[in-house]
Amino acid sequence: MKREQAREKVLQLFDRDELLDLLKELIKIPSHKQVEWQEDRLARFILNYLQGEGLDNLKLDYIMENRPNILALLPGKGGGKSLTFNGHLDTVPPYNMVLPPISP
């Protein structure tokens, strides 16, 4: 029961429409090896989004040209455990898809 209560509490913090709008914007940005900017535009979009949400301890760390990692630190209020989120920005090229691949 505790787990379900925690899940509901977290879900109440999010606006479903806002999350869907964000996802749609993220999907529209190609981030594969066949675009000259690779992940750079997507990383900058995410960085700007996080800044707009009030995070200020942000950094783009370039591992290669046009291929940054986003480092963001949101300090907690206590001395508890840390939580790390990890993901990736690159996608698969659209190849010969019938449906528009970058249209949610």
Biopython code that builds the backbone (N, CA, C, O; Angstrom):
import numpy as np
from Bio.PDB.StructureBuilder import StructureBuilder

atoms = [
    (1, "MET", "N", (0.812, -1.196, 0.000)),
    (1, "MET", "CA", (0.000, 0.000, 0.000)),
    (1, "MET", "C", (0.859, 1.265, 0.000)),
    (1, "MET", "O", (0.511, 2.247, -0.656)),
    (2, "LYS", "N", (1.976, 1.250, 0.729)),
    (2, "LYS", "CA", (2.860, 2.416, 0.774)),
    (2, "LYS", "C", (3.343, 2.797, -0.621)),
    (2, "LYS", "O", (3.385, 3.974, -0.978)),
    (3, "ARG", "N", (3.702, 1.793, -1.392)),
    (3, "ARG", "CA", (4.215, 2.040, -2.742)),
    (3, "ARG", "C", (3.155, 2.728, -3.605)),
    (3, "ARG", "O", (3.470, 3.672, -4.330)),
    (4, "GLU", "N", (1.929, 2.275, -3.536)),
    (4, "GLU", "CA", (0.837, 2.864, -4.313)),
    (4, "GLU", "C", (0.560, 4.297, -3.864)),
    (4, "GLU", "O", (0.297, 5.167, -4.695)),
    (5, "GLN", "N", (0.615, 4.544, -2.580)),
    (5, "GLN", "CA", (0.406, 5.904, -2.062)),
    (5, "GLN", "C", (1.524, 6.831, -2.537)),
    (5, "GLN", "O", (1.267, 7.975, -2.911)),
    (6, "ALA", "N", (2.750, 6.343, -2.522)),
    (6, "ALA", "CA", (3.882, 7.139, -2.996)),
    (6, "ALA", "C", (3.730, 7.441, -4.485)),
    (6, "ALA", "O", (3.990, 8.559, -4.927)),
    (7, "ARG", "N", (3.309, 6.442, -5.250)),
    (7, "ARG", "CA", (3.102, 6.620, -6.692)),
    (7, "ARG", "C", (2.055, 7.700, -6.955)),
    (7, "ARG", "O", (2.262, 8.573, -7.797)),
    (8, "GLU", "N", (0.950, 7.644, -6.249)),
    (8, "GLU", "CA", (-0.120, 8.631, -6.427)),
    (8, "GLU", "C", (0.346, 10.030, -6.041)),
    (8, "GLU", "O", (-0.001, 11.012, -6.698)),
    (9, "LYS", "N", (1.129, 10.112, -4.980)),
    (9, "LYS", "CA", (1.649, 11.400, -4.536)),
    (9, "LYS", "C", (2.553, 12.015, -5.610)),
    (9, "LYS", "O", (2.476, 13.215, -5.875)),
    (10, "VAL", "N", (3.396, 11.204, -6.218)),
    (10, "VAL", "CA", (4.287, 11.686, -7.287)),
    (10, "VAL", "C", (3.468, 12.107, -8.504)),
    (10, "VAL", "O", (3.729, 13.158, -9.089)),
    (11, "LEU", "N", (2.491, 11.307, -8.886)),
    (11, "LEU", "CA", (1.677, 11.629, -10.063)),
    (11, "LEU", "C", (0.912, 12.937, -9.897)),
    (11, "LEU", "O", (0.650, 13.626, -10.883)),
    (12, "GLN", "N", (0.557, 13.281, -8.687)),
    (12, "GLN", "CA", (-0.156, 14.529, -8.435)),
    (12, "GLN", "C", (0.724, 15.757, -8.668)),
    (12, "GLN", "O", (0.213, 16.866, -8.827)),
    (13, "LEU", "N", (2.025, 15.565, -8.688)),
    (13, "LEU", "CA", (2.956, 16.674, -8.902)),
    (13, "LEU", "C", (3.088, 17.066, -10.370)),
    (13, "LEU", "O", (3.652, 18.115, -10.682)),
    (14, "PHE", "N", (2.572, 16.233, -11.273)),
    (14, "PHE", "CA", (2.757, 16.451, -12.702)),
    (14, "PHE", "C", (1.447, 16.804, -13.376)),
    (14, "PHE", "O", (0.382, 16.313, -13.004)),
    (15, "ASP", "N", (1.548, 17.660, -14.370)),
    (15, "ASP", "CA", (0.419, 18.000, -15.218)),
    (15, "ASP", "C", (0.536, 17.165, -16.490)),
    (15, "ASP", "O", (1.490, 17.320, -17.252)),
    (16, "ARG", "N", (-0.419, 16.294, -16.715)),
    (16, "ARG", "CA", (-0.365, 15.361, -17.844)),
    (16, "ARG", "C", (-0.196, 16.086, -19.181)),
    (16, "ARG", "O", (0.629, 15.685, -20.002)),
    (17, "ASP", "N", (-0.967, 17.142, -19.401)),
    (17, "ASP", "CA", (-0.888, 17.874, -20.667)),
    (17, "ASP", "C", (0.480, 18.530, -20.849)),
    (17, "ASP", "O", (1.020, 18.555, -21.955)),
    (18, "GLU", "N", (1.033, 19.059, -19.766)),
    (18, "GLU", "CA", (2.365, 19.665, -19.840)),
    (18, "GLU", "C", (3.414, 18.612, -20.209)),
    (18, "GLU", "O", (4.300, 18.870, -21.025)),
    (19, "LEU", "N", (3.309, 17.437, -19.609)),
    (19, "LEU", "CA", (4.249, 16.361, -19.932)),
    (19, "LEU", "C", (4.121, 15.916, -21.387)),
    (19, "LEU", "O", (5.128, 15.689, -22.058)),
    (20, "LEU", "N", (2.895, 15.793, -21.873)),
    (20, "LEU", "CA", (2.696, 15.401, -23.274)),
    (20, "LEU", "C", (3.238, 16.455, -24.233)),
    (20, "LEU", "O", (3.839, 16.119, -25.253)),
    (21, "ASP", "N", (3.026, 17.728, -23.907)),
    (21, "ASP", "CA", (3.561, 18.804, -24.752)),
    (21, "ASP", "C", (5.086, 18.757, -24.789)),
    (21, "ASP", "O", (5.693, 18.922, -25.848)),
    (22, "LEU", "N", (5.696, 18.532, -23.641)),
    (22, "LEU", "CA", (7.154, 18.430, -23.585)),
    (22, "LEU", "C", (7.634, 17.248, -24.417)),
    (22, "LEU", "O", (8.582, 17.383, -25.191)),
    (23, "LEU", "N", (7.006, 16.114, -24.272)),
    (23, "LEU", "CA", (7.383, 14.928, -25.043)),
    (23, "LEU", "C", (7.261, 15.187, -26.540)),
    (23, "LEU", "O", (8.135, 14.784, -27.308)),
    (24, "LYS", "N", (6.204, 15.844, -26.960)),
    (24, "LYS", "CA", (6.019, 16.163, -28.384)),
    (24, "LYS", "C", (7.156, 17.039, -28.900)),
    (24, "LYS", "O", (7.661, 16.824, -30.002)),
    (25, "GLU", "N", (7.558, 18.025, -28.100)),
    (25, "GLU", "CA", (8.658, 18.900, -28.515)),
    (25, "GLU", "C", (9.974, 18.125, -28.608)),
    (25, "GLU", "O", (10.757, 18.336, -29.533)),
    (26, "LEU", "N", (10.212, 17.234, -27.653)),
    (26, "LEU", "CA", (11.439, 16.435, -27.661)),
    (26, "LEU", "C", (11.497, 15.522, -28.883)),
    (26, "LEU", "O", (12.548, 15.376, -29.507)),
    (27, "ILE", "N", (10.372, 14.913, -29.218)),
    (27, "ILE", "CA", (10.322, 13.991, -30.353)),
    (27, "ILE", "C", (10.626, 14.700, -31.669)),
    (27, "ILE", "O", (11.199, 14.103, -32.580)),
    (28, "LYS", "N", (10.244, 15.965, -31.770)),
    (28, "LYS", "CA", (10.419, 16.712, -33.021)),
    (28, "LYS", "C", (11.882, 17.042, -33.337)),
    (28, "LYS", "O", (12.193, 17.432, -34.462)),
    (29, "ILE", "N", (12.764, 16.895, -32.380)),
    (29, "ILE", "CA", (14.163, 17.290, -32.575)),
    (29, "ILE", "C", (14.985, 16.056, -32.959)),
    (29, "ILE", "O", (15.232, 15.197, -32.113)),
    (30, "PRO", "N", (15.410, 15.957, -34.219)),
    (30, "PRO", "CA", (16.221, 14.801, -34.603)),
    (30, "PRO", "C", (17.571, 14.822, -33.885)),
    (30, "PRO", "O", (18.190, 15.874, -33.728)),
    (31, "SER", "N", (18.006, 13.655, -33.459)),
    (31, "SER", "CA", (19.272, 13.588, -32.705)),
    (31, "SER", "C", (20.026, 12.313, -33.067)),
    (31, "SER", "O", (20.437, 11.547, -32.196)),
    (32, "HIS", "N", (20.195, 12.107, -34.354)),
    (32, "HIS", "CA", (20.904, 10.910, -34.797)),
    (32, "HIS", "C", (22.139, 11.297, -35.604)),
    (32, "HIS", "O", (22.351, 12.470, -35.911)),
    (33, "LYS", "N", (22.932, 10.320, -35.935)),
    (33, "LYS", "CA", (24.240, 10.567, -36.550)),
    (33, "LYS", "C", (24.160, 11.176, -37.948)),
    (33, "LYS", "O", (25.170, 11.663, -38.455)),
    (34, "GLN", "N", (22.996, 11.162, -38.582)),
    (34, "GLN", "CA", (22.889, 11.711, -39.925)),
    (34, "GLN", "C", (22.517, 13.191, -39.951)),
    (34, "GLN", "O", (22.410, 13.770, -41.033)),
    (35, "VAL", "N", (22.319, 13.812, -38.808)),
    (35, "VAL", "CA", (22.101, 15.261, -38.752)),
    (35, "VAL", "C", (23.386, 15.892, -38.238)),
    (35, "VAL", "O", (24.027, 15.365, -37.329)),
    (36, "GLU", "N", (23.752, 17.011, -38.818)),
    (36, "GLU", "CA", (25.069, 17.590, -38.505)),
    (36, "GLU", "C", (25.235, 17.982, -37.040)),
    (36, "GLU", "O", (26.353, 17.970, -36.524)),
    (37, "TRP", "N", (24.147, 18.327, -36.366)),
    (37, "TRP", "CA", (24.250, 18.745, -34.970)),
    (37, "TRP", "C", (24.126, 17.580, -33.999)),
    (37, "TRP", "O", (24.271, 17.775, -32.792)),
    (38, "GLN", "N", (23.865, 16.392, -34.485)),
    (38, "GLN", "CA", (23.676, 15.188, -33.666)),
    (38, "GLN", "C", (22.816, 15.478, -32.441)),
    (38, "GLN", "O", (21.639, 15.805, -32.597)),
    (39, "GLU", "N", (23.353, 15.371, -31.238)),
    (39, "GLU", "CA", (22.532, 15.577, -30.040)),
    (39, "GLU", "C", (22.547, 17.008, -29.512)),
    (39, "GLU", "O", (21.856, 17.311, -28.539)),
    (40, "ASP", "N", (23.321, 17.889, -30.136)),
    (40, "ASP", "CA", (23.512, 19.231, -29.586)),
    (40, "ASP", "C", (22.206, 20.019, -29.447)),
    (40, "ASP", "O", (21.965, 20.618, -28.399)),
    (41, "ARG", "N", (21.368, 20.029, -30.470)),
    (41, "ARG", "CA", (20.112, 20.797, -30.401)),
    (41, "ARG", "C", (19.176, 20.243, -29.333)),
    (41, "ARG", "O", (18.524, 21.002, -28.615)),
    (42, "LEU", "N", (19.114, 18.949, -29.235)),
    (42, "LEU", "CA", (18.257, 18.340, -28.218)),
    (42, "LEU", "C", (18.777, 18.663, -26.816)),
    (42, "LEU", "O", (17.997, 18.988, -25.921)),
    (43, "ALA", "N", (20.069, 18.575, -26.633)),
    (43, "ALA", "CA", (20.656, 18.885, -25.324)),
    (43, "ALA", "C", (20.397, 20.335, -24.944)),
    (43, "ALA", "O", (20.076, 20.629, -23.793)),
    (44, "ARG", "N", (20.535, 21.235, -25.897)),
    (44, "ARG", "CA", (20.282, 22.660, -25.612)),
    (44, "ARG", "C", (18.806, 22.912, -25.292)),
    (44, "ARG", "O", (18.485, 23.733, -24.433)),
    (45, "PHE", "N", (17.914, 22.207, -25.983)),
    (45, "PHE", "CA", (16.482, 22.328, -25.678)),
    (45, "PHE", "C", (16.226, 21.900, -24.232)),
    (45, "PHE", "O", (15.543, 22.599, -23.483)),
    (46, "ILE", "N", (16.773, 20.757, -23.850)),
    (46, "ILE", "CA", (16.576, 20.254, -22.492)),
    (46, "ILE", "C", (17.194, 21.194, -21.469)),
    (46, "ILE", "O", (16.595, 21.462, -20.428)),
    (47, "LEU", "N", (18.385, 21.694, -21.758)),
    (47, "LEU", "CA", (19.040, 22.635, -20.860)),
    (47, "LEU", "C", (18.162, 23.873, -20.651)),
    (47, "LEU", "O", (17.970, 24.314, -19.518)),
    (48, "ASN", "N", (17.631, 24.433, -21.742)),
    (48, "ASN", "CA", (16.756, 25.603, -21.639)),
    (48, "ASN", "C", (15.486, 25.280, -20.857)),
    (48, "ASN", "O", (15.008, 26.101, -20.074)),
    (49, "TYR", "N", (14.947, 24.097, -21.067)),
    (49, "TYR", "CA", (13.755, 23.687, -20.326)),
    (49, "TYR", "C", (14.063, 23.632, -18.823)),
    (49, "TYR", "O", (13.302, 24.154, -18.008)),
    (50, "LEU", "N", (15.166, 23.007, -18.474)),
    (50, "LEU", "CA", (15.534, 22.892, -17.057)),
    (50, "LEU", "C", (15.789, 24.270, -16.441)),
    (50, "LEU", "O", (15.424, 24.506, -15.289)),
    (51, "GLN", "N", (16.406, 25.174, -17.190)),
    (51, "GLN", "CA", (16.609, 26.541, -16.698)),
    (51, "GLN", "C", (15.259, 27.219, -16.447)),
    (51, "GLN", "O", (15.079, 27.917, -15.449)),
    (52, "GLY", "N", (14.314, 27.002, -17.368)),
    (52, "GLY", "CA", (12.979, 27.568, -17.211)),
    (52, "GLY", "C", (12.234, 27.012, -16.009)),
    (52, "GLY", "O", (11.326, 27.653, -15.480)),
    (53, "GLU", "N", (12.621, 25.817, -15.580)),
    (53, "GLU", "CA", (12.017, 25.201, -14.401)),
    (53, "GLU", "C", (12.741, 25.604, -13.108)),
    (53, "GLU", "O", (12.411, 25.124, -12.024)),
    (54, "GLY", "N", (13.731, 26.492, -13.243)),
    (54, "GLY", "CA", (14.392, 27.018, -12.063)),
    (54, "GLY", "C", (15.697, 26.356, -11.675)),
    (54, "GLY", "O", (16.291, 26.732, -10.664)),
    (55, "LEU", "N", (16.164, 25.382, -12.444)),
    (55, "LEU", "CA", (17.457, 24.778, -12.140)),
    (55, "LEU", "C", (18.550, 25.697, -12.662)),
    (55, "LEU", "O", (18.470, 26.190, -13.787)),
    (56, "ASP", "N", (19.561, 25.923, -11.849)),
    (56, "ASP", "CA", (20.633, 26.806, -12.300)),
    (56, "ASP", "C", (22.013, 26.153, -12.239)),
    (56, "ASP", "O", (22.987, 26.747, -12.701)),
    (57, "ASN", "N", (22.115, 24.981, -11.696)),
    (57, "ASN", "CA", (23.393, 24.281, -11.631)),
    (57, "ASN", "C", (23.430, 23.277, -12.784)),
    (57, "ASN", "O", (23.308, 22.068, -12.587)),
    (58, "LEU", "N", (23.607, 23.827, -14.013)),
    (58, "LEU", "CA", (23.528, 23.034, -15.241)),
    (58, "LEU", "C", (24.790, 23.206, -16.066)),
    (58, "LEU", "O", (25.454, 24.240, -16.004)),
    (59, "LYS", "N", (25.108, 22.183, -16.835)),
    (59, "LYS", "CA", (26.304, 22.245, -17.666)),
    (59, "LYS", "C", (26.162, 21.290, -18.844)),
    (59, "LYS", "O", (25.641, 20.183, -18.704)),
    (60, "LEU", "N", (26.631, 21.731, -20.003)),
    (60, "LEU", "CA", (26.780, 20.833, -21.138)),
    (60, "LEU", "C", (28.226, 20.372, -21.139)),
    (60, "LEU", "O", (29.145, 21.192, -21.142)),
    (61, "ASP", "N", (28.426, 19.080, -21.135)),
    (61, "ASP", "CA", (29.765, 18.491, -21.115)),
    (61, "ASP", "C", (29.951, 17.735, -22.432)),
    (61, "ASP", "O", (29.390, 16.657, -22.628)),
    (62, "TYR", "N", (30.749, 18.319, -23.328)),
    (62, "TYR", "CA", (30.928, 17.736, -24.657)),
    (62, "TYR", "C", (31.934, 16.595, -24.626)),
    (62, "TYR", "O", (33.101, 16.780, -24.280)),
    (63, "ILE", "N", (31.458, 15.413, -24.996)),
    (63, "ILE", "CA", (32.349, 14.263, -25.094)),
    (63, "ILE", "C", (32.987, 14.210, -26.481)),
    (63, "ILE", "O", (34.077, 13.668, -26.660)),
    (64, "MET", "N", (32.284, 14.786, -27.453)),
    (64, "MET", "CA", (32.749, 14.939, -28.832)),
    (64, "MET", "C", (32.011, 16.160, -29.389)),
    (64, "MET", "O", (31.046, 16.626, -28.784)),
    (65, "GLU", "N", (32.448, 16.669, -30.512)),
    (65, "GLU", "CA", (31.757, 17.800, -31.134)),
    (65, "GLU", "C", (30.295, 17.423, -31.392)),
    (65, "GLU", "O", (30.006, 16.359, -31.938)),
    (66, "ASN", "N", (29.388, 18.303, -30.997)),
    (66, "ASN", "CA", (27.935, 18.125, -31.172)),
    (66, "ASN", "C", (27.345, 16.958, -30.381)),
    (66, "ASN", "O", (26.230, 16.520, -30.667)),
    (67, "ARG", "N", (28.081, 16.450, -29.391)),
    (67, "ARG", "CA", (27.601, 15.314, -28.606)),
    (67, "ARG", "C", (27.797, 15.578, -27.103)),
    (67, "ARG", "O", (28.676, 14.996, -26.467)),
    (68, "PRO", "N", (26.959, 16.468, -26.554)),
    (68, "PRO", "CA", (27.117, 16.785, -25.132)),
    (68, "PRO", "C", (26.301, 15.887, -24.217)),
    (68, "PRO", "O", (25.295, 15.299, -24.616)),
    (69, "ASN", "N", (26.757, 15.802, -23.003)),
    (69, "ASN", "CA", (25.964, 15.273, -21.903)),
    (69, "ASN", "C", (25.418, 16.478, -21.154)),
    (69, "ASN", "O", (26.033, 17.544, -21.153)),
    (70, "ILE", "N", (24.283, 16.315, -20.527)),
    (70, "ILE", "CA", (23.716, 17.375, -19.695)),
    (70, "ILE", "C", (23.954, 16.973, -18.249)),
    (70, "ILE", "O", (23.552, 15.893, -17.816)),
    (71, "LEU", "N", (24.599, 17.840, -17.524)),
    (71, "LEU", "CA", (24.814, 17.615, -16.101)),
    (71, "LEU", "C", (23.944, 18.612, -15.346)),
    (71, "LEU", "O", (24.049, 19.818, -15.566)),
    (72, "ALA", "N", (23.101, 18.123, -14.471)),
    (72, "ALA", "CA", (22.212, 18.983, -13.698)),
    (72, "ALA", "C", (22.227, 18.504, -12.247)),
    (72, "ALA", "O", (22.151, 17.308, -11.967)),
    (73, "LEU", "N", (22.325, 19.453, -11.351)),
    (73, "LEU", "CA", (22.347, 19.131, -9.932)),
    (73, "LEU", "C", (21.211, 19.869, -9.251)),
    (73, "LEU", "O", (21.115, 21.094, -9.337)),
    (74, "LEU", "N", (20.369, 19.138, -8.590)),
    (74, "LEU", "CA", (19.293, 19.714, -7.799)),
    (74, "LEU", "C", (19.487, 19.226, -6.371)),
    (74, "LEU", "O", (19.080, 18.118, -6.022)),
    (75, "PRO", "N", (20.113, 20.060, -5.548)),
    (75, "PRO", "CA", (20.415, 19.619, -4.182)),
    (75, "PRO", "C", (19.146, 19.361, -3.378)),
    (75, "PRO", "O", (18.146, 20.065, -3.516)),
    (76, "GLY", "N", (19.212, 18.351, -2.549)),
    (76, "GLY", "CA", (18.102, 18.054, -1.655)),
    (76, "GLY", "C", (18.153, 18.946, -0.430)),
    (76, "GLY", "O", (19.034, 19.793, -0.286)),
    (77, "LYS", "N", (17.194, 18.734, 0.441)),
    (77, "LYS", "CA", (17.102, 19.560, 1.645)),
    (77, "LYS", "C", (17.627, 18.849, 2.881)),
    (77, "LYS", "O", (17.745, 19.451, 3.949)),
    (78, "GLY", "N", (17.938, 17.583, 2.736)),
    (78, "GLY", "CA", (18.396, 16.825, 3.883)),
    (78, "GLY", "C", (19.724, 16.163, 3.601)),
    (78, "GLY", "O", (20.381, 16.468, 2.605)),
    (79, "GLY", "N", (20.104, 15.288, 4.447)),
    (79, "GLY", "CA", (21.366, 14.588, 4.282)),
    (79, "GLY", "C", (21.184, 13.159, 3.814)),
    (79, "GLY", "O", (22.040, 12.307, 4.053)),
    (80, "GLY", "N", (20.065, 12.894, 3.144)),
    (80, "GLY", "CA", (19.761, 11.530, 2.728)),
    (80, "GLY", "C", (20.527, 11.084, 1.503)),
    (80, "GLY", "O", (21.515, 11.700, 1.103)),
    (81, "LYS", "N", (20.059, 10.017, 0.928)),
    (81, "LYS", "CA", (20.697, 9.423, -0.245)),
    (81, "LYS", "C", (20.532, 10.306, -1.474)),
    (81, "LYS", "O", (19.634, 11.147, -1.535)),
    (82, "SER", "N", (21.400, 10.106, -2.441)),
    (82, "SER", "CA", (21.325, 10.826, -3.708)),
    (82, "SER", "C", (20.555, 9.996, -4.721)),
    (82, "SER", "O", (20.485, 8.771, -4.616)),
    (83, "LEU", "N", (19.982, 10.672, -5.696)),
    (83, "LEU", "CA", (19.250, 10.015, -6.765)),
    (83, "LEU", "C", (19.819, 10.505, -8.090)),
    (83, "LEU", "O", (19.935, 11.709, -8.317)),
    (84, "THR", "N", (20.169, 9.578, -8.948)),
    (84, "THR", "CA", (20.729, 9.926, -10.254)),
    (84, "THR", "C", (19.797, 9.455, -11.353)),
    (84, "THR", "O", (19.331, 8.316, -11.343)),
    (85, "PHE", "N", (19.530, 10.344, -12.303)),
    (85, "PHE", "CA", (18.800, 9.975, -13.507)),
    (85, "PHE", "C", (19.805, 9.898, -14.634)),
    (85, "PHE", "O", (20.688, 10.749, -14.745)),
    (86, "ASN", "N", (19.677, 8.889, -15.465)),
    (86, "ASN", "CA", (20.621, 8.693, -16.554)),
    (86, "ASN", "C", (19.831, 8.301, -17.796)),
    (86, "ASN", "O", (18.955, 7.439, -17.730)),
    (87, "GLY", "N", (20.133, 8.921, -18.909)),
    (87, "GLY", "CA", (19.452, 8.583, -20.153)),
    (87, "GLY", "C", (20.378, 8.870, -21.318)),
    (87, "GLY", "O", (21.569, 9.117, -21.128)),
    (88, "HIS", "N", (19.841, 8.839, -22.505)),
    (88, "HIS", "CA", (20.653, 9.179, -23.670)),
    (88, "HIS", "C", (19.832, 10.009, -24.636)),
    (88, "HIS", "O", (18.602, 9.955, -24.626)),
    (89, "LEU", "N", (20.513, 10.773, -25.469)),
    (89, "LEU", "CA", (19.865, 11.712, -26.378)),
    (89, "LEU", "C", (19.825, 11.233, -27.818)),
    (89, "LEU", "O", (18.959, 11.654, -28.584)),
    (90, "ASP", "N", (20.740, 10.367, -28.194)),
    (90, "ASP", "CA", (20.792, 9.971, -29.602)),
    (90, "ASP", "C", (19.649, 9.036, -29.944)),
    (90, "ASP", "O", (19.174, 8.264, -29.110)),
    (91, "THR", "N", (19.224, 9.127, -31.186)),
    (91, "THR", "CA", (18.137, 8.285, -31.684)),
    (91, "THR", "C", (18.613, 7.551, -32.931)),
    (91, "THR", "O", (19.727, 7.771, -33.408)),
    (92, "VAL", "N", (17.774, 6.693, -33.443)),
    (92, "VAL", "CA", (18.074, 5.936, -34.652)),
    (92, "VAL", "C", (17.632, 6.772, -35.853)),
    (92, "VAL", "O", (16.556, 7.368, -35.808)),
    (93, "PRO", "N", (18.419, 6.835, -36.918)),
    (93, "PRO", "CA", (17.988, 7.568, -38.115)),
    (93, "PRO", "C", (16.658, 7.026, -38.636)),
    (93, "PRO", "O", (16.357, 5.848, -38.440)),
    (94, "PRO", "N", (15.861, 7.860, -39.292)),
    (94, "PRO", "CA", (14.533, 7.427, -39.736)),
    (94, "PRO", "C", (14.540, 6.441, -40.900)),
    (94, "PRO", "O", (13.514, 5.827, -41.193)),
    (95, "TYR", "N", (15.667, 6.284, -41.558)),
    (95, "TYR", "CA", (15.776, 5.374, -42.698)),
    (95, "TYR", "C", (14.632, 5.595, -43.666)),
    (95, "TYR", "O", (14.371, 6.739, -44.040)),
    (96, "ASN", "N", (13.942, 4.555, -44.083)),
    (96, "ASN", "CA", (12.860, 4.692, -45.077)),
    (96, "ASN", "C", (11.501, 4.474, -44.450)),
    (96, "ASN", "O", (10.703, 3.682, -44.951)),
    (97, "MET", "N", (11.230, 5.168, -43.359)),
    (97, "MET", "CA", (9.972, 4.983, -42.653)),
    (97, "MET", "C", (8.807, 5.529, -43.472)),
    (97, "MET", "O", (8.940, 6.542, -44.159)),
    (98, "VAL", "N", (7.683, 4.858, -43.394)),
    (98, "VAL", "CA", (6.480, 5.293, -44.096)),
    (98, "VAL", "C", (5.816, 6.449, -43.355)),
    (98, "VAL", "O", (5.389, 7.422, -43.975)),
    (99, "LEU", "N", (5.729, 6.345, -42.031)),
    (99, "LEU", "CA", (5.154, 7.407, -41.206)),
    (99, "LEU", "C", (6.226, 8.438, -40.896)),
    (99, "LEU", "O", (7.403, 8.089, -40.806)),
    (100, "PRO", "N", (5.843, 9.711, -40.729)),
    (100, "PRO", "CA", (6.842, 10.709, -40.359)),
    (100, "PRO", "C", (7.432, 10.393, -38.976)),
    (100, "PRO", "O", (6.701, 10.420, -37.985)),
    (101, "PRO", "N", (8.708, 10.101, -38.889)),
    (101, "PRO", "CA", (9.301, 9.622, -37.635)),
    (101, "PRO", "C", (9.458, 10.694, -36.564)),
    (101, "PRO", "O", (9.562, 10.375, -35.380)),
    (102, "ILE", "N", (9.476, 11.949, -36.964)),
    (102, "ILE", "CA", (9.728, 12.998, -35.987)),
    (102, "ILE", "C", (8.454, 13.807, -35.794)),
    (102, "ILE", "O", (8.505, 15.008, -35.529)),
    (103, "SER", "N", (7.341, 13.160, -35.926)),
    (103, "SER", "CA", (6.044, 13.790, -35.721)),
    (103, "SER", "C", (5.273, 12.939, -34.731)),
    (103, "SER", "O", (4.867, 11.821, -35.050)),
    (104, "PRO", "N", (5.069, 13.466, -33.528)),
    (104, "PRO", "CA", (4.375, 12.660, -32.506)),
    (104, "PRO", "C", (2.908, 12.420, -32.860)),
    (104, "PRO", "O", (2.191, 11.763, -32.106)),
]
sb = StructureBuilder()
sb.init_structure("model")
sb.init_model(0)
sb.init_chain("A")
sb.init_seg("    ")
for serial, (resi, resn, name, xyz) in enumerate(atoms, 1):
    if name == "N":
        sb.init_residue(resn, " ", resi, " ")
    sb.init_atom(name, np.array(xyz, "f"), 0.0, 1.0, " ", f" {name:<3s}", serial, name[0])
structure = sb.get_structure()
